[in-house]
Amino acid sequence: METTKPSEIAPVILSASRSTDIPAFYAEWFMNRLNAGYALWRNPFNQKTMYVNFERVKAIVFWTKNPAPLIPHLPELDRRGIHYYFQFTLNDYEPEGFEPNVPPLAERIDTFRRLSALLGKERVIWRFDPLILTPRLTPRDLLTRIWRIGNRLKGCTDKLVFSFVDVRAYRKVQQNLLRETACFTPENIASAEPSETQRIALAEGLAKCRDAWHNAGWDLTLATCAEGIDLDKYAIAHNRCIDGDLIERLWHDDRPLVHYLRTGKLPEPTLFDDPVPLLPASKKLKDKGQRPACGCIASKDIGMYNTCPHLCTYCYANSSRAVVLANHARHAPAAPSLIPMETKQKDTEP
């Protein structure tokens, strides 16, 4: 049981969530917490509990492979004046079984198109993430799958974000791939990570797809997520998934939010209706808690490890199927945290 008073944070930008799929599995809980005005979150590294106050939240970035359960709640976010956009991971690893509990590919494509029609293409970012190979799944095969999905998403997004799978850096990823799939053995598990030559081949292929789509009238940009590799030659940028520039571009009329994005502080309230000054942008908002190659600005993530029942075999946030299912069974939509705070979520891997 918690014996000390939790520290408090009042973020302006929420991330929901890098650690689990809140839209797919915890939409009711999220809306309950929004109504309550706070959530409890436990740090997976030091086990300290934090009280996350939603009073100042002005923007939310949702990360998901299935936003359908959250879509009915989006009008409530609009009513509250909360801005939001989606990082929508839409992969095709159905033959390999890497994502055992996501909806069928055709259904996910339809959901993507429906969400884009509701929000606009700028607010639904396509992620094919991560790029993972097997002894049978070659770079060319993977590019073919991306091309086929892209042909169904023309005009529904304006950005494709990707990264290369990290296997050697995460022991639990190695264990899950070996335990849950038939693709790998201890001898070939490292081959899931594209080699330098294969990374270049994938970048070249993605650039060719983008150029072909451009010639067909679809302006799609490409970007990598938290990758140090320089792909400027292929006009592939380093992404900012929590993107202050995008937020300002989408909601430039929200002057207090723009002030925060440029200064790192919300403007002080006044007795008068003076316009909020739009100051020059600063560098203060970079999220120092992420990997060096990450371009995100600061936000507060409210997810927890070991809580995502998609059970993707390459996921760094789940340690095992058994732990995830046990935690998910204990979830209560009315509770202040995703799972009861008695459950330890220690995870010291990078």
Buried (B, 14 or more C-beta within 10 A) or exposed (E): EEEEEBEEEBBBBBBBBBBBBBBBBBBBBBBBBBEEEBBBBBBBEEEEBBBBBBEEBBBBBBBBBBBBBBBEBBEEBEEEEBBBBBBBBBBBBEEBEBBBBBBEBEEBBBBBBBBBEEBBBBBBBBBBBBBBBBEEBEBEEBBBBBBEBBEBBEBBBBBBBBBBBBBEEBEBBBBBBBEBBEBBEEEEBEBBBBEEEBBBBBBBBBBEBBEEBEEEEBEBBBBBBBBEBEBEEBEBBBBBBBBBEBBBEBBEEBBBBBBBBBBBEBBEEEEEEEEBEEEEBEEEBBBEEBEEBBBBBBBBBBBBBBBBBBBBBBBBBBBBBEBBEEBBEBBEEEBBBBBBBEBEBEBEEE
